[in-house]
Amino acid sequence: MAYSGQLSKRQRGLAGVGALMAATAVGVGLASGLDLDIVRKASEAITAIAIPAPKPPVDDVAPKAMPDTPSSRASLTNKRAKAAPIVAPKPKLPTLAPSISAAPQPGSGLDTSAGASDYAGPGSGDRTAG
């Protein structure tokens, strides 16, 4: 008999019954986990503790009362304005020197000293390649 890639009716029926049993088992497990009697007992055992809120701080200084009548004088003129003496804080991290050394002169790509080899001349510095 050649393989047709399709299941027989008996195999499909057994697969359907197995899937139905698995779904039923999951449903029964969920329903037993949601047992309301256990939830009621647990809620009775849990008690709440009432912690009073802290009292607000008491201000001893009373705010100054503003006079009810407005003053007829104008304020003094501001002849010189000074900026507030604000200075940025100095950095707390030390400056680090770069760990990679740069080329002594930029653009010296064709020099014999531009490569990373101890041997002078063009190429990658591998003596076995040439």
Contacts in CASP RR format, 6 or more apart in sequence:
PFRMAT RR
TARGET T0000
AUTHOR 0000-0000-0000
METHOD contacts of the structure
MODEL  1
MAYSGQLSKRQRGLAGVGALMAATAVGVGLASGLDLDIVRKASEAITAIA
IPAPKPPVDDVAPKAMPDTPSSRASLTNKRAKAAPIVAPKPKLPTLAPSI
SAAPQPGSGLDTSAGASDYAGPGSGDRTAG
7 15 0 8 1.000
103 114 0 8 1.000
108 114 0 8 1.000
112 120 0 8 1.000
112 121 0 8 1.000
112 122 0 8 1.000
115 125 0 8 1.000
116 125 0 8 1.000
117 123 0 8 1.000
117 124 0 8 1.000
117 125 0 8 1.000
117 126 0 8 1.000
119 125 0 8 1.000
119 127 0 8 1.000
END
